[in-house]
């Protein structure tokens, strides 16, 4: 798997994932299942630097890659 996310893109995804998972864990958000799934996907893609949707669409925000 090659990276296709830049540094800012990855940081935003990790932050968003952590926020959504925190809200899910604290029971402070409606649609808890959606928050859990989106939070996990954002966190995993941010940590790995690879987004399958970006790959399908031919998007690459990684300047070093």
N, CA, C and O atoms as a printed pandas DataFrame, in Angstrom:
     atom_number atom_name residue_name chain_id  residue_number  x_coord  y_coord  z_coord
0              1         N          UNK        A               1    0.835   -1.173    0.000
1              2        CA          UNK        A               1    0.000    0.000    0.000
2              3         C          UNK        A               1    0.887    1.245    0.000
3              4         O          UNK        A               1    1.737    1.408    0.875
4              5         N          UNK        A               2    0.693    2.085   -0.943
5              6        CA          UNK        A               2    1.444    3.332   -0.988
6              7         C          UNK        A               2    0.644    4.444   -0.322
7              8         O          UNK        A               2   -0.586    4.449   -0.363
8              9         N          UNK        A               3    1.347    5.373    0.285
9             10        CA          UNK        A               3    0.678    6.498    0.928
10            11         C          UNK        A               3    0.080    7.415   -0.130
11            12         O          UNK        A               3    0.689    7.648   -1.174
12            13         N          UNK        A               4   -1.101    7.927    0.139
13            14        CA          UNK        A               4   -1.710    8.894   -0.762
14            15         C          UNK        A               4   -2.357   10.048    0.011
15            16         O          UNK        A               4   -3.205   10.764   -0.522
16            17         N          UNK        A               5   -1.945   10.220    1.268
17            18        CA          UNK        A               5   -2.439   11.315    2.092
18            19         C          UNK        A               5   -1.270   12.150    2.581
19            20         O          UNK        A               5   -0.257   11.613    3.028
20            21         N          UNK        A               6   -1.412   13.450    2.494
21            22        CA          UNK        A               6   -0.390   14.357    2.985
22            23         C          UNK        A               6   -0.448   14.506    4.498
23            24         O          UNK        A               6   -1.338   13.965    5.155
24            25         N          UNK        A               7    0.511   15.244    5.039
25            26        CA          UNK        A               7    0.622   15.406    6.488
26            27         C          UNK        A               7   -0.600   16.091    7.094
27            28         O          UNK        A               7   -1.126   15.628    8.106
28            29         N          UNK        A               8   -1.051   17.173    6.499
29            30        CA          UNK        A               8   -2.217   17.890    7.025
30            31         C          UNK        A               8   -3.462   17.017    6.921
31            32         O          UNK        A               8   -4.258   16.963    7.859
32            33         N          UNK        A               9   -3.637   16.345    5.814
33            34        CA          UNK        A               9   -4.768   15.444    5.602
34            35         C          UNK        A               9   -4.785   14.363    6.685
35            36         O          UNK        A               9   -5.834   14.077    7.261
36            37         N          UNK        A              10   -3.641   13.774    6.957
37            38        CA          UNK        A              10   -3.548   12.726    7.971
38            39         C          UNK        A              10   -3.862   13.265    9.358
39            40         O          UNK        A              10   -4.573   12.619   10.127
40            41         N          UNK        A              11   -3.337   14.447    9.685
41            42        CA          UNK        A              11   -3.561   15.037   11.010
42            43         C          UNK        A              11   -5.049   15.332   11.229
43            44         O          UNK        A              11   -5.583   15.087   12.311
44            45         N          UNK        A              12   -5.706   15.853   10.205
45            46        CA          UNK        A              12   -7.138   16.156   10.315
46            47         C          UNK        A              12   -7.930   14.872   10.516
47            48         O          UNK        A              12   -8.860   14.837   11.323
48            49         N          UNK        A              13   -7.576   13.831    9.799
49            50        CA          UNK        A              13   -8.282   12.555    9.928
50            51         C          UNK        A              13   -8.100   11.949   11.320
51            52         O          UNK        A              13   -9.057   11.455   11.915
52            53         N          UNK        A              14   -6.876   11.986   11.833
53            54        CA          UNK        A              14   -6.626   11.441   13.167
54            55         C          UNK        A              14   -7.392   12.238   14.210
55            56         O          UNK        A              14   -8.017   11.655   15.096
56            57         N          UNK        A              15   -7.354   13.556   14.120
57            58        CA          UNK        A              15   -8.069   14.405   15.070
58            59         C          UNK        A              15   -9.574   14.157   15.002
59            60         O          UNK        A              15  -10.224   13.998   16.036
60            61         N          UNK        A              16  -10.127   14.123   13.797
61            62        CA          UNK        A              16  -11.552   13.852   13.622
62            63         C          UNK        A              16  -11.922   12.481   14.186
63            64         O          UNK        A              16  -12.937   12.336   14.867
64            65         N          UNK        A              17  -11.095   11.483   13.897
65            66        CA          UNK        A              17  -11.352   10.134   14.403
66            67         C          UNK        A              17  -11.351   10.087   15.919
67            68         O          UNK        A              17  -12.222    9.458   16.520
68            69         N          UNK        A              18  -10.386   10.743   16.544
69            70        CA          UNK        A              18  -10.318   10.753   18.003
70            71         C          UNK        A              18  -11.510   11.484   18.614
71            72         O          UNK        A              18  -12.054   11.043   19.626
72            73         N          UNK        A              19  -11.914   12.586   18.014
73            74        CA          UNK        A              19  -13.076   13.332   18.519
74            75         C          UNK        A              19  -14.338   12.483   18.422
75            76         O          UNK        A              19  -15.096   12.381   19.387
76            77         N          UNK        A              20  -14.563   11.878   17.266
77            78        CA          UNK        A              20  -15.773   11.060   17.094
78            79         C          UNK        A              20  -15.775    9.854   18.027
79            80         O          UNK        A              20  -16.814    9.512   18.591
80            81         N          UNK        A              21  -14.632    9.212   18.194
81            82        CA          UNK        A              21  -14.568    8.061   19.100
82            83         C          UNK        A              21  -14.752    8.493   20.554
83            84         O          UNK        A              21  -15.352    7.769   21.348
84            85         N          UNK        A              22  -14.243    9.659   20.896
85            86        CA          UNK        A              22  -14.459   10.182   22.245
86            87         C          UNK        A              22  -15.918   10.485   22.514
87            88         O          UNK        A              22  -16.436   10.162   23.582
88            89         N          UNK        A              23  -16.583   11.103   21.554
89            90        CA          UNK        A              23  -18.015   11.382   21.692
90            91         C          UNK        A              23  -18.819   10.089   21.761
91            92         O          UNK        A              23  -19.778    9.987   22.526
92            93         N          UNK        A              24  -18.427    9.112   20.968
93            94        CA          UNK        A              24  -19.104    7.812   20.990
94            95         C          UNK        A              24  -18.947    7.162   22.358
95            96         O          UNK        A              24  -19.915    6.651   22.920
96            97         N          UNK        A              25  -17.729    7.181   22.895
97            98        CA          UNK        A              25  -17.470    6.547   24.187
98            99         C          UNK        A              25  -18.191    7.261   25.325
99           100         O          UNK        A              25  -18.586    6.623   26.301
100          101         N          UNK        A              26  -18.366    8.564   25.213
101          102        CA          UNK        A              26  -19.023    9.346   26.257
102          103         C          UNK        A              26  -20.543    9.369   26.105
103          104         O          UNK        A              26  -21.235    9.992   26.910
104          105         N          UNK        A              27  -21.060    8.704   25.092
105          106        CA          UNK        A              27  -22.511    8.694   24.832
106          107         C          UNK        A              27  -23.072   10.096   24.675
107          108         O          UNK        A              27  -24.168   10.379   25.157
108          109         N          UNK        A              28  -22.340   10.974   24.012
109          110        CA          UNK        A              28  -22.748   12.366   23.863
110          111         C          UNK        A              28  -23.169   12.715   22.437
111          112         O          UNK        A              28  -23.216   13.893   22.082
112          113         N          UNK        A              29  -23.469   11.729   21.629
113          114        CA          UNK        A              29  -23.755   12.012   20.229
114          115         C          UNK        A              29  -24.901   11.111   19.748
115          116         O          UNK        A              29  -24.945    9.930   20.093
116          117         N          UNK        A              30  -25.815   11.657   18.964
117          118        CA          UNK        A              30  -26.820   10.784   18.345
118          119         C          UNK        A              30  -26.164    9.981   17.213
119          120         O          UNK        A              30  -25.059   10.309   16.780
120          121         N          UNK        A              31  -26.819    8.969   16.752
121          122        CA          UNK        A              31  -26.286    8.123   15.681
122          123         C          UNK        A              31  -24.923    7.557   16.085
123          124         O          UNK        A              31  -23.937    7.707   15.363
124          125         N          UNK        A              32  -24.887    6.911   17.238
125          126        CA          UNK        A              32  -23.640    6.409   17.797
126          127         C          UNK        A              32  -22.928    5.439   16.861
127          128         O          UNK        A              32  -21.702    5.474   16.759
128          129         N          UNK        A              33  -23.669    4.580   16.180
129          130        CA          UNK        A              33  -23.041    3.599   15.297
130          131         C          UNK        A              33  -22.341    4.292   14.136
131          132         O          UNK        A              33  -21.238    3.900   13.754
132          133         N          UNK        A              34  -22.963    5.304   13.580
133          134        CA          UNK        A              34  -22.351    6.061   12.481
134          135         C          UNK        A              34  -21.083    6.753   12.966
135          136         O          UNK        A              34  -20.063    6.739   12.276
136          137         N          UNK        A              35  -21.144    7.359   14.157
137          138        CA          UNK        A              35  -19.968    8.031   14.717
138          139         C          UNK        A              35  -18.836    7.037   14.937
139          140         O          UNK        A              35  -17.676    7.357   14.679
140          141         N          UNK        A              36  -19.154    5.843   15.408
141          142        CA          UNK        A              36  -18.135    4.823   15.627
142          143         C          UNK        A              36  -17.476    4.408   14.317
143          144         O          UNK        A              36  -16.249    4.342   14.234
144          145         N          UNK        A              37  -18.267    4.133   13.310
145          146        CA          UNK        A              37  -17.726    3.672   12.033
146          147         C          UNK        A              37  -16.897    4.767   11.357
147          148         O          UNK        A              37  -15.777    4.510   10.914
148          149         N          UNK        A              38  -17.432    5.971   11.276
149          150        CA          UNK        A              38  -16.709    7.077   10.640
150          151         C          UNK        A              38  -15.446    7.409   11.429
151          152         O          UNK        A              38  -14.399    7.678   10.841
152          153         N          UNK        A              39  -15.541    7.390   12.755
153          154        CA          UNK        A              39  -14.377    7.660   13.587
154          155         C          UNK        A              39  -13.274    6.638   13.394
155          156         O          UNK        A              39  -12.101    7.001   13.298
156          157         N          UNK        A              40  -13.635    5.367   13.337
157          158        CA          UNK        A              40  -12.637    4.319   13.120
158          159         C          UNK        A              40  -11.991    4.425   11.745
159          160         O          UNK        A              40  -10.775    4.289   11.610
160          161         N          UNK        A              41  -12.803    4.666   10.735
161          162        CA          UNK        A              41  -12.262    4.792    9.382
162          163         C          UNK        A              41  -11.318    5.990    9.290
163          164         O          UNK        A              41  -10.232    5.887    8.719
164          165         N          UNK        A              42  -11.733    7.119    9.851
165          166        CA          UNK        A              42  -10.878    8.309    9.821
166          167         C          UNK        A              42   -9.570    8.065   10.560
167          168         O          UNK        A              42   -8.506    8.447   10.075
168          169         N          UNK        A              43   -9.636    7.440   11.715
169          170        CA          UNK        A              43   -8.437    7.172   12.505
170          171         C          UNK        A              43   -7.503    6.204   11.790
171          172         O          UNK        A              43   -6.298    6.447   11.727
172          173         N          UNK        A              44   -8.028    5.131   11.260
173          174        CA          UNK        A              44   -7.195    4.129   10.576
174          175         C          UNK        A              44   -6.558    4.706    9.324
175          176         O          UNK        A              44   -5.367    4.502    9.089
176          177         N          UNK        A              45   -7.333    5.426    8.512
177          178        CA          UNK        A              45   -6.752    5.988    7.298
178          179         C          UNK        A              45   -5.731    7.068    7.627
179          180         O          UNK        A              45   -4.732    7.211    6.922
180          181         N          UNK        A              46   -5.970    7.824    8.686
181          182        CA          UNK        A              46   -5.005    8.840    9.103
182          183         C          UNK        A              46   -3.709    8.234    9.603
183          184         O          UNK        A              46   -2.630    8.756    9.321
184          185         N          UNK        A              47   -3.801    7.149   10.337
185          186        CA          UNK        A              47   -2.596    6.506   10.865
186          187         C          UNK        A              47   -1.796    5.783    9.784
187          188         O          UNK        A              47   -0.566    5.775    9.824
188          189         N          UNK        A              48   -2.483    5.180    8.826
189          190        CA          UNK        A              48   -1.780    4.440    7.779
190          191         C          UNK        A              48   -1.326    5.326    6.624
191          192         O          UNK        A              48   -0.355    5.001    5.941
192          193         N          UNK        A              49   -2.022    6.446    6.399
193          194        CA          UNK        A              49   -1.672    7.329    5.299
194          195         C          UNK        A              49   -2.228    6.869    3.963
195          196         O          UNK        A              49   -1.827    7.375    2.915
196          197         N          UNK        A              50   -3.138    5.925    3.989
197          198        CA          UNK        A              50   -3.720    5.399    2.763
198          199         C          UNK        A              50   -5.237    5.464    2.830
199          200         O          UNK        A              50   -5.840    5.037    3.815
200          201         N          UNK        A              51   -5.851    5.998    1.784
201          202        CA          UNK        A              51   -7.301    6.073    1.665
202          203         C          UNK        A              51   -7.716    5.376    0.371
203          204         O          UNK        A              51   -7.292    5.770   -0.715
204          205         N          UNK        A              52   -8.540    4.344    0.493
205          206        CA          UNK        A              52   -8.978    3.584   -0.675
206          207         C          UNK        A              52   -9.825    4.436   -1.624
207          208         O          UNK        A              52   -9.749    4.265   -2.841
208          209         N          UNK        A              53  -10.621    5.342   -1.083
209          210        CA          UNK        A              53  -11.445    6.210   -1.938
210          211         C          UNK        A              53  -10.547    7.138   -2.747
211          212         O          UNK        A              53  -10.794    7.360   -3.932
212          213         N          UNK        A              54   -9.501    7.686   -2.113
213          214        CA          UNK        A              54   -8.539    8.500   -2.857
214          215         C          UNK        A              54   -7.929    7.684   -3.990
215          216         O          UNK        A              54   -7.772    8.190   -5.101
216          217         N          UNK        A              55   -7.586    6.437   -3.721
217          218        CA          UNK        A              55   -6.984    5.566   -4.738
218          219         C          UNK        A              55   -7.941    5.382   -5.914
219          220         O          UNK        A              55   -7.532    5.479   -7.071
220          221         N          UNK        A              56   -9.204    5.117   -5.620
221          222        CA          UNK        A              56  -10.197    4.921   -6.682
222          223         C          UNK        A              56  -10.398    6.168   -7.532
223          224         O          UNK        A              56  -10.611    6.081   -8.741
224          225         N          UNK        A              57  -10.327    7.345   -6.878
225          226        CA          UNK        A              57  -10.556    8.601   -7.583
226          227         C          UNK        A              57   -9.270    9.199   -8.170
227          228         O          UNK        A              57   -9.323   10.203   -8.881
228          229         N          UNK        A              58   -8.124    8.590   -7.876
229          230        CA          UNK        A              58   -6.860    9.088   -8.396
230          231         C          UNK        A              58   -6.346   10.327   -7.684
231          232         O          UNK        A              58   -5.596   11.111   -8.266
232          233         N          UNK        A              59   -6.744   10.512   -6.426
233          234        CA          UNK        A              59   -6.329   11.678   -5.650
234          235         C          UNK        A              59   -5.091   11.320   -4.841
235          236         O          UNK        A              59   -4.996   10.223   -4.290
236          237         N          UNK        A              60   -4.145   12.249   -4.771
237          238        CA          UNK        A              60   -2.944   12.048   -3.953
238          239         C          UNK        A              60   -2.577   13.404   -3.336
239          240         O          UNK        A              60   -2.161   14.320   -4.044
240          241         N          UNK        A              61   -2.735   13.523   -2.013
241          242        CA          UNK        A              61   -2.393   14.765   -1.323
242          243         C          UNK        A              61   -1.008   14.703   -0.703
243          244         O          UNK        A              61   -0.586   15.647   -0.035
244          245         N          UNK        A              62   -0.300   13.608   -0.913
245          246        CA          UNK        A              62    1.033   13.427   -0.351
246          247         C          UNK        A              62    2.077   14.018   -1.303
247          248         O          UNK        A              62    2.287   13.500   -2.400
248          249         N          UNK        A              63    2.720   15.088   -0.883
249          250        CA          UNK        A              63    3.715   15.739   -1.745
250          251         C          UNK        A              63    5.034   14.979   -1.768
251          252         O          UNK        A              63    5.782   15.073   -2.741
252          253         N          UNK        A              64    5.335   14.217   -0.696
253          254        CA          UNK        A              64    6.589   13.476   -0.632
254          255         C          UNK        A              64    6.542   12.176   -1.431
255          256         O          UNK        A              64    7.582   11.590   -1.733
256          257         N          UNK        A              65    5.337   11.730   -1.770
257          258        CA          UNK        A              65    5.188   10.434   -2.423
258          259         C          UNK        A              65    5.225   10.532   -3.930
259          260         O          UNK        A              65    5.111    9.517   -4.618
